[in-house]
Amino acid sequence: MDGLLQSPDKVLIGPMQLAWYRVSASFADQRTVSRIVHSSTQKLAMSINGITEKIGVGMTMSRRWTDPPIQIIISLAGGLPSLAIGEYYIATRLGFAYTVIPLIVLYAFYELVFLATPPADTEKHLTFKDNALKKKWAKNKIPMHILVDEFLKDNVAFKKDCYETLINHREEFIDWRPNWGLIKFILEQLIPFTSSSFKSIKATAHEIADHYDRGNDFFNAFLGPKMIYTSAFYKNLDETLEQAQVNKLNMLCEKAHLKQGMTFLDIGCGWGTLVRHAAKHFGAKATGVTLSAEGAAWCRQQAINDGVEDKCEILNCDYREIPAERKFDAISAVEMAEHVGIANFGLFLGNVRNMLADDGIFYMQVAGLRKGSNWQDTQWGLFMSRYIFPGADASTPCYWYVKQLELAGFEVHSVENVGRHYSHTLHAWYDNWMKNKDTPALASYPDRLKRLWEIFLAWSTVAAGIGSATCYQIVAHKNVYTFPRDVFCIQGGAKTMLRS
């Protein structure tokens, strides 16, 4: 047995074979390390790209140097390096123990100066359940994000209806300056591996599951029987939410020029109501894509109930996993593109363009923000990013969406602002939620989540109503010579000079 080694499974192995196995294992380890390094480098590069784009969007969201996005960028770009340099000199010249002094000074400035809000009768609108909070804020305006934090902890409560208080009295007792919790969240967005800008398939799936797979009963409690989580369209203010949603479904299918037998793809289809509507009422062969397992199961069952299962296909996957060879006559993304993220927006539009027929229509509905946002607008946007849709960082002014579409090879036909319609939609959702949140069907959901949804829907109704937030319906097509542009000049079979 000299010169031979015995393996654990009793197979005899010679020295040359053992050496070869060791070399092979070494190469395998190197390949594994290489894959890990490549994956980490790719993630870092995508995150940095997203952060850079966020900064760019923040700058172009502003109309003046005094607007909040510019203030945030200048404060972070100048303040953090200055603090680091100052701490270095203190540590090297005076000693490491003295580096705590600037931090103490900053803390004192934050508590005594920065948070010194104007006097106000805040207790007129809020019930304080914590004496320390009452002592500090009962007679002064309370910063909005401190109010949110303490409301979620059940340390404060609104004396009257949350929405009515915010729409009519918010300026009387709320201050819009950021607090430390919000500043910390902003700082995390500048760190590649804590930023929401990185949007891998796995990260996106986790993000969607966290929000949309809470349970269909949870969403039904405020969305109502249509289960549509996007803005409706009101022809009259006395219409019900359900009728306004049907208006929107018809409008969308018409804007996409859907006709009998056309292939239609809805990316981010949620509970599939649009997919079923397109199949049932417009005769389309409709495909929906969703990352939500709960939503996919709901839609498949509803398609059977509606008798359109042969015309409806639901894919439970990421948009990046749709087979590349699939082609569609019309594609929609209804308030889904925000979840794509700024870093991946070009990739998303490129995928859409590749799947769209040369004479097809792309309908994109997005929830956006206005240009020239003040601190009240900015606070709402950061609240949404922090608490409701952590990865949905692609809510921007309208120009950015048009720019991205054109860069991806699309021609924009029309843009319609339906922000006020969104406010009425949100108000209907809020009313539904307040009516249903304490019913036995929702007893298993934590009270903190119920309070979060209360202030989310109330504040969002206000934000969309006053123009802080809005919603755009964008119709586009491939920017090619052969696109039949006369489709926009024909109504009811006759050529006209009217726009579609």
C-alpha positions as CSV (number, residue, x, y, z in Angstrom):
1,M,0.0,0.0,0.0
2,D,3.1,2.2,-0.1
3,G,2.6,5.4,-2.1
4,L,-1.2,5.1,-2.0
5,L,-3.8,6.8,0.2
6,Q,-7.1,5.5,1.2
7,S,-10.1,7.8,0.9
8,P,-13.0,7.8,3.4
9,D,-15.1,5.7,1.0
10,K,-12.3,3.1,0.8
11,V,-11.2,4.0,-2.8
12,L,-7.4,3.9,-3.2
13,I,-6.0,7.2,-4.4
14,G,-2.4,7.7,-5.6
15,P,-0.2,10.8,-4.8
16,M,-0.6,12.2,-8.3
17,Q,-4.4,11.8,-8.2
18,L,-4.4,13.5,-4.7
19,A,-2.4,16.4,-6.1
20,W,-4.8,16.8,-9.0
21,Y,-7.8,16.8,-6.7
22,R,-6.1,19.5,-4.6
23,V,-5.4,21.6,-7.7
24,S,-9.0,21.2,-8.9
25,A,-10.3,22.2,-5.5
26,S,-8.1,25.2,-5.5
27,F,-9.4,26.4,-8.9
28,A,-13.0,25.7,-7.7
29,D,-12.4,27.9,-4.6
30,Q,-10.9,30.6,-6.8
31,R,-13.9,30.5,-9.1
32,T,-16.2,30.7,-6.1
33,V,-14.3,33.7,-4.8
34,S,-14.3,35.3,-8.2
35,R,-18.1,34.9,-8.5
36,I,-18.5,36.5,-5.0
37,V,-16.2,39.4,-5.9
38,H,-17.9,39.9,-9.2
39,S,-21.3,39.9,-7.6
40,S,-20.3,42.3,-4.9
41,T,-18.6,44.6,-7.4
42,Q,-21.7,44.6,-9.6
43,K,-23.9,45.4,-6.6
44,L,-21.6,48.2,-5.5
45,A,-21.4,49.6,-9.0
46,M,-25.3,49.5,-9.4
47,S,-25.8,51.0,-6.0
48,I,-23.3,53.9,-6.7
49,N,-25.0,54.5,-10.0
50,G,-28.4,54.7,-8.3
51,I,-27.0,57.0,-5.6
52,T,-25.5,59.3,-8.2
53,E,-28.8,59.3,-10.1
54,K,-30.7,60.1,-6.9
55,I,-28.4,63.1,-6.3
56,G,-28.9,64.2,-9.9
57,V,-32.7,63.9,-9.6
58,G,-32.6,65.7,-6.2
59,M,-30.8,68.6,-7.8
60,T,-33.1,68.8,-10.8
61,M,-36.2,68.6,-8.6
62,S,-35.2,72.0,-7.2
63,R,-35.9,75.3,-8.8
64,R,-33.8,77.3,-6.3
65,W,-30.7,76.8,-4.3
66,T,-32.8,77.1,-1.1
67,D,-35.1,74.1,-2.0
68,P,-34.8,71.1,0.4
69,P,-33.0,68.7,-2.0
70,I,-30.2,71.2,-2.6
71,Q,-30.0,72.0,1.1
72,I,-29.7,68.2,1.9
73,I,-27.0,67.7,-0.7
74,I,-24.9,70.7,0.3
75,S,-25.3,69.9,4.1
76,L,-24.1,66.3,3.5
77,A,-21.4,67.1,1.0
78,G,-19.9,69.8,3.1
79,G,-20.9,68.8,6.7
80,L,-19.7,65.1,6.7
81,P,-16.2,65.8,5.3
82,S,-15.8,68.8,7.6
83,L,-16.8,66.7,10.6
84,A,-14.4,63.9,9.6
85,I,-11.5,66.3,9.1
86,G,-12.2,68.2,12.3
87,E,-12.3,64.9,14.3
88,Y,-9.0,63.8,12.7
89,Y,-7.2,67.0,13.8
90,I,-8.7,66.8,17.3
91,A,-7.6,63.2,17.7
92,T,-4.0,63.9,16.4
93,R,-3.5,67.2,18.1
94,L,-5.4,66.9,21.4
95,G,-6.1,63.2,21.8
96,F,-8.7,60.7,20.9
97,A,-10.7,61.4,24.1
98,Y,-11.5,64.9,22.9
99,T,-13.2,63.7,19.8
100,V,-16.5,63.4,21.7
101,I,-16.7,67.1,22.2
102,P,-17.9,68.0,18.7
103,L,-20.5,65.3,19.0
104,I,-21.8,66.7,22.3
105,V,-21.9,70.2,20.7
106,L,-23.9,68.9,17.7
107,Y,-26.3,67.0,20.0
108,A,-26.9,70.1,22.1
109,F,-27.4,72.2,19.0
110,Y,-29.9,69.7,17.6
111,E,-31.9,69.5,20.8
112,L,-31.8,73.1,21.9
113,V,-31.6,75.1,18.7
114,F,-32.5,73.0,15.6
115,L,-35.6,71.5,17.3
116,A,-36.7,74.9,18.8
117,T,-39.9,75.1,16.9
118,P,-42.4,78.0,17.1
119,P,-45.0,78.1,19.8
120,A,-48.4,76.5,19.0
121,D,-51.4,75.0,20.8
122,T,-50.5,71.5,19.6
123,E,-52.5,69.9,22.4
124,K,-55.6,71.3,20.8
125,H,-55.2,68.7,18.1
126,L,-53.2,65.9,19.7
127,T,-53.6,63.8,22.9
128,F,-50.2,63.1,24.5
129,K,-50.0,59.8,26.3
130,D,-46.4,60.4,27.3
131,N,-45.6,63.2,29.8
132,A,-42.1,63.9,28.4
133,L,-43.6,64.4,24.9
134,K,-46.4,66.5,26.3
135,K,-43.9,68.7,28.2
136,K,-41.8,69.2,25.0
137,W,-44.5,69.6,22.3
138,A,-47.8,70.5,23.8
139,K,-47.1,74.2,23.4
140,N,-44.8,74.1,20.4
141,K,-45.2,72.9,16.8
142,I,-44.2,69.3,16.5
143,P,-41.9,68.1,13.6
144,M,-43.9,65.9,11.3
145,H,-41.6,62.9,11.4
146,I,-41.5,63.0,15.2
147,L,-45.3,63.1,15.1
148,V,-45.3,60.0,12.8
149,D,-42.8,58.1,15.0
150,E,-44.7,58.8,18.2
151,F,-48.1,58.1,16.5
152,L,-46.9,54.7,15.4
153,K,-45.6,54.0,19.0
154,D,-49.1,55.0,20.2
155,N,-47.6,57.8,22.3
156,V,-49.8,60.4,20.7
157,A,-53.3,60.3,19.1
158,F,-55.4,62.7,17.0
159,K,-58.3,64.2,18.9
160,K,-60.4,64.3,15.7
161,D,-60.3,62.5,12.4
162,C,-56.7,62.2,11.2
163,Y,-57.4,63.3,7.6
164,E,-59.6,66.2,8.6
165,T,-57.0,67.4,11.0
166,L,-54.2,67.2,8.4
167,I,-56.2,68.8,5.6
168,N,-57.5,71.7,7.7
169,H,-55.1,72.3,10.6
170,R,-51.7,70.9,9.8
171,E,-50.0,74.4,9.5
172,E,-51.3,75.3,13.0
173,F,-49.3,72.6,14.9
174,I,-46.9,70.8,12.5
175,D,-43.4,71.8,11.7
176,W,-41.8,70.5,8.6
177,R,-38.1,70.5,9.5
178,P,-36.4,67.1,9.4
179,N,-35.6,65.2,12.7
180,W,-32.6,62.9,13.4
181,G,-34.4,59.8,12.4
182,L,-35.1,61.2,9.0
183,I,-31.5,62.5,8.6
184,K,-30.3,59.0,9.5
185,F,-32.5,57.5,6.8
186,I,-31.1,59.9,4.2
187,L,-27.5,59.0,5.3
188,E,-28.3,55.3,4.8
189,Q,-29.3,56.0,1.2
190,L,-25.7,57.2,0.5
191,I,-24.2,53.9,1.7
192,P,-24.2,51.4,-1.2
193,F,-25.2,48.3,0.8
194,T,-28.0,50.0,2.8
195,S,-29.3,52.1,-0.1
196,S,-32.6,51.2,-1.6
197,S,-31.1,52.0,-5.0
198,F,-29.8,48.5,-5.5
199,K,-32.6,46.4,-7.1
200,S,-31.5,42.8,-7.7
201,I,-34.3,40.3,-8.6
202,K,-34.0,38.8,-5.1
203,A,-34.1,42.2,-3.4
204,T,-37.1,43.3,-5.4
205,A,-38.9,40.1,-4.7
206,H,-38.3,40.5,-1.0
207,E,-39.5,44.1,-1.1
208,I,-42.7,43.3,-3.0
209,A,-43.4,40.3,-0.7
210,D,-43.0,42.5,2.4
211,H,-45.6,44.9,1.1
212,Y,-48.1,43.0,-1.1
213,D,-48.2,39.5,0.6
214,R,-49.6,40.7,3.9
215,G,-52.9,39.1,3.0
216,N,-55.6,39.8,0.6
217,D,-58.0,40.6,3.4
218,F,-55.7,43.5,4.5
219,F,-55.8,45.1,1.1
220,N,-59.5,44.4,0.5
221,A,-60.2,46.4,3.7
222,F,-59.3,49.6,1.9
223,L,-59.1,48.9,-1.8
224,G,-62.6,47.5,-2.0
225,P,-64.0,44.7,-4.2
226,K,-62.1,45.8,-7.3
227,M,-58.7,45.2,-5.6
228,I,-57.0,47.9,-7.7
229,Y,-54.0,49.6,-6.0
230,T,-53.7,52.5,-8.5
231,S,-55.4,55.8,-9.1
232,A,-59.0,55.7,-10.3
233,F,-60.5,58.3,-12.7
234,Y,-63.5,60.3,-11.7
235,K,-65.9,61.7,-14.3
236,N,-68.0,63.2,-11.5
237,L,-67.2,63.6,-7.8
238,D,-70.4,61.8,-6.8
239,E,-69.1,58.6,-8.4
240,T,-68.2,55.6,-6.2
241,L,-64.7,54.3,-6.1
242,E,-65.7,51.2,-8.0
243,Q,-67.2,53.2,-10.9
244,A,-64.2,55.5,-11.0
245,Q,-61.9,52.4,-11.2
246,V,-64.0,51.0,-14.1
247,N,-63.6,54.5,-15.8
248,K,-59.8,54.1,-15.4
249,L,-59.7,50.5,-16.8
250,N,-61.7,51.6,-19.9
251,M,-59.6,54.7,-20.4
252,L,-56.4,52.7,-20.1
253,C,-57.5,50.0,-22.5
254,E,-58.6,52.7,-25.0
255,K,-55.3,54.6,-24.6
256,A,-53.4,51.4,-25.3
257,H,-55.7,50.9,-28.4
258,L,-56.6,47.4,-27.3
259,K,-58.7,45.4,-29.8
260,Q,-60.0,41.9,-30.2
261,G,-57.3,39.3,-30.3
262,M,-54.4,41.7,-29.5
263,T,-51.7,40.5,-27.1
264,F,-51.4,42.6,-24.0
265,L,-48.9,42.6,-21.2
266,D,-49.5,44.3,-17.8
267,I,-46.2,44.5,-15.8
268,G,-46.9,44.6,-12.1
269,C,-50.5,43.5,-12.4
270,G,-51.2,43.3,-8.7
271,W,-54.5,41.4,-8.3
272,G,-55.0,41.2,-12.1
273,T,-58.1,43.3,-12.4
274,L,-56.8,45.1,-15.5
275,V,-55.8,41.9,-17.1
276,R,-59.2,40.3,-16.7
277,H,-60.9,43.5,-17.8
278,A,-58.9,43.7,-21.0
279,A,-59.7,40.1,-21.8
280,K,-63.4,40.3,-20.9
281,H,-64.4,43.7,-22.3
282,F,-61.8,44.2,-25.1
283,G,-61.1,40.7,-26.2
284,A,-57.4,40.9,-25.6
285,K,-55.1,37.9,-24.9
286,A,-53.9,39.3,-21.7
287,T,-50.8,38.4,-19.7
288,G,-50.1,39.8,-16.2
289,V,-46.8,39.7,-14.3
290,T,-46.5,40.0,-10.6
291,L,-44.0,39.2,-7.9
292,S,-46.8,38.8,-5.3
293,A,-47.8,35.2,-4.8
294,E,-51.0,36.3,-3.0
295,G,-51.9,38.5,-6.0
296,A,-51.2,35.8,-8.6
297,A,-53.4,33.3,-6.8
298,W,-56.2,35.8,-6.4
299,C,-56.1,36.7,-10.1
300,R,-56.1,33.1,-11.3
301,Q,-59.1,32.3,-9.3
302,Q,-61.0,35.4,-10.3
303,A,-60.2,34.7,-14.0
304,I,-62.0,31.3,-13.5
305,N,-64.9,33.0,-11.8
306,D,-65.2,35.6,-14.7
307,G,-64.9,32.9,-17.3
308,V,-61.8,34.3,-19.0
309,E,-59.1,31.9,-17.8
310,D,-58.5,30.9,-21.4
311,K,-57.6,34.5,-22.2
312,C,-55.6,35.3,-19.1
313,E,-52.1,34.3,-18.2
314,I,-50.5,35.2,-14.9
315,L,-46.7,35.0,-14.5
316,N,-45.4,35.0,-10.9
317,C,-42.0,36.4,-11.6
318,D,-39.8,39.5,-12.0
319,Y,-40.2,41.6,-15.2
320,R,-36.5,40.7,-16.0
321,E,-37.5,37.0,-16.1
322,I,-40.2,37.3,-18.8
323,P,-39.0,35.2,-21.8
324,A,-37.1,37.5,-24.1
325,E,-38.7,36.0,-27.2
326,R,-42.2,37.1,-26.1
327,K,-43.7,40.0,-28.1
328,F,-46.9,42.1,-27.3
329,D,-49.1,44.5,-29.2
330,A,-49.5,46.6,-26.1
331,I,-47.8,46.9,-22.8
332,S,-48.8,48.7,-19.6
333,A,-47.0,49.4,-16.3
334,V,-49.5,51.0,-14.0
335,E,-47.8,52.6,-10.9
336,M,-45.2,49.8,-11.1
337,A,-42.2,51.6,-12.6
338,E,-41.6,53.5,-9.3
339,H,-40.6,50.1,-7.8
340,V,-38.0,49.5,-10.6
341,G,-35.8,52.1,-8.9
342,I,-33.8,54.9,-10.5
343,A,-30.7,52.7,-11.1
344,N,-32.7,50.1,-13.1
345,F,-35.1,52.4,-14.9
346,G,-33.2,52.4,-18.2
347,L,-32.9,48.6,-18.1
348,F,-36.7,48.3,-17.4
349,L,-37.6,50.5,-20.4
350,G,-35.1,48.6,-22.6
351,N,-36.9,45.4,-21.7
352,V,-40.3,46.9,-22.4
353,R,-39.1,48.2,-25.8
354,N,-37.7,44.8,-26.8
355,M,-41.0,43.0,-26.0
356,L,-43.2,45.7,-27.7
357,A,-44.3,45.3,-31.3
358,D,-43.0,48.0,-33.6
359,D,-46.6,49.4,-34.0
360,G,-47.5,48.8,-30.3
361,I,-48.4,51.2,-27.6
362,F,-46.7,51.5,-24.2
363,Y,-48.9,52.9,-21.4
364,M,-47.0,54.0,-18.2
365,Q,-48.8,55.4,-15.2
366,V,-46.5,56.7,-12.5
367,A,-46.9,58.5,-9.2
368,G,-44.6,61.5,-9.2
369,L,-43.5,64.5,-7.3
370,R,-43.6,68.1,-8.3
371,K,-40.5,70.2,-9.2
372,G,-39.6,72.9,-6.7
373,S,-40.6,70.8,-3.7
374,N,-40.6,72.5,-0.3
375,W,-40.0,70.8,3.0
376,Q,-43.6,69.7,3.3
377,D,-43.4,68.0,-0.1
378,T,-40.0,66.5,0.7
379,Q,-41.2,65.2,4.1
380,W,-44.0,63.3,2.5
381,G,-41.7,61.7,-0.2
382,L,-39.2,60.6,2.5
383,F,-42.0,59.2,4.6
384,M,-43.2,57.1,1.7
385,S,-39.7,55.9,1.0
386,R,-39.0,55.1,4.7
387,Y,-42.2,53.5,5.8
388,I,-44.5,52.4,2.8
389,F,-42.5,51.6,-0.3
390,P,-38.8,51.5,0.7
391,G,-37.5,50.6,-2.7
392,A,-39.8,52.8,-4.8
393,D,-37.3,55.6,-5.3
394,A,-38.3,56.4,-8.9
395,S,-41.0,59.0,-8.1
396,T,-39.8,62.2,-9.8
397,P,-41.1,65.2,-11.6
398,C,-42.6,64.6,-15.0
399,Y,-39.6,65.7,-17.1
400,W,-37.5,62.8,-15.8
401,Y,-39.9,60.1,-17.0
402,V,-40.1,61.8,-20.5
403,K,-36.3,62.0,-20.6
404,Q,-35.9,58.3,-19.7
405,L,-38.4,57.2,-22.3
406,E,-36.7,59.2,-25.0
407,L,-33.3,57.9,-24.0
408,A,-34.7,54.3,-24.3
409,G,-35.9,54.9,-27.8
410,F,-39.5,55.9,-27.2
411,E,-41.6,58.7,-28.6
412,V,-44.0,60.3,-26.1
413,H,-47.4,60.8,-27.5
414,S,-49.2,62.3,-24.5
415,V,-49.0,63.0,-20.8
416,E,-52.1,63.5,-18.6
417,N,-51.9,64.6,-15.0
418,V,-54.4,62.8,-12.8
419,G,-53.1,63.8,-9.4
420,R,-56.4,65.2,-8.2
421,H,-58.1,62.0,-9.2
422,Y,-55.5,60.2,-7.1
423,S,-56.4,62.3,-4.1
424,H,-60.1,61.3,-4.4
425,T,-59.0,57.7,-4.8
426,L,-56.9,57.9,-1.7
427,H,-59.7,59.5,0.2
428,A,-62.0,56.7,-0.7
429,W,-59.3,54.2,0.4
430,Y,-59.0,56.1,3.7
431,D,-62.7,56.0,4.3
432,N,-62.7,52.3,3.7
433,W,-59.8,51.7,6.0
434,M,-61.3,53.7,8.9
435,K,-64.5,51.8,8.5
436,N,-62.9,48.3,8.4
437,K,-59.6,48.5,10.4
438,D,-61.1,47.4,13.6
439,T,-63.3,44.6,12.2
440,P,-62.7,40.9,13.3
441,A,-61.2,40.1,9.8
442,L,-58.2,42.4,10.6
443,A,-57.8,41.3,14.2
444,S,-54.6,39.5,13.5
445,Y,-52.8,42.5,12.2
446,P,-50.7,44.6,14.6
447,D,-52.0,47.9,15.8
448,R,-48.9,49.7,14.7
449,L,-49.5,48.6,11.1
450,K,-53.1,49.8,11.3
451,R,-51.9,53.2,12.6
452,L,-49.3,53.4,9.9
453,W,-52.0,52.8,7.2
454,E,-54.2,55.4,8.8
455,I,-51.6,58.2,8.6
456,F,-50.3,57.0,5.2
457,L,-53.7,57.2,3.5
458,A,-54.7,60.4,5.3
459,W,-51.4,62.3,4.5
460,S,-51.3,60.9,1.0
461,T,-54.8,62.2,0.3
462,V,-53.6,65.6,1.4
463,A,-50.4,65.4,-0.6
464,A,-52.1,64.5,-3.9
465,G,-54.8,67.0,-3.3
466,I,-52.5,70.0,-2.9
467,G,-50.0,68.9,-5.6
468,S,-47.1,67.8,-3.4
469,A,-47.5,64.4,-5.1
470,T,-49.2,63.6,-8.4
471,C,-49.8,60.9,-11.0
472,Y,-49.0,60.9,-14.7
473,Q,-50.6,58.8,-17.5
474,I,-48.0,58.6,-20.2
475,V,-48.7,57.1,-23.7
476,A,-45.6,56.3,-25.8
477,H,-44.5,54.1,-28.7
478,K,-41.2,53.2,-30.4
479,N,-39.5,56.1,-32.0
480,V,-39.3,54.5,-35.5
481,Y,-40.2,55.8,-38.9
482,T,-42.7,52.9,-39.6
483,F,-44.9,53.5,-36.5
484,P,-48.5,54.3,-37.9
485,R,-48.9,57.7,-36.3
486,D,-52.3,58.2,-37.9
487,V,-53.8,56.0,-35.2
488,F,-53.8,59.2,-33.1
489,C,-55.7,61.1,-35.8
490,I,-58.6,58.7,-36.2
491,Q,-61.6,58.6,-33.9
492,G,-64.7,56.4,-34.6
493,G,-63.3,55.4,-38.0
494,A,-63.0,58.9,-39.4
495,K,-59.8,61.0,-39.7
496,T,-59.9,64.1,-37.7
497,M,-57.6,66.8,-36.3
498,L,-58.5,65.9,-32.8
499,R,-56.0,64.3,-30.4
500,S,-56.8,60.9,-29.1
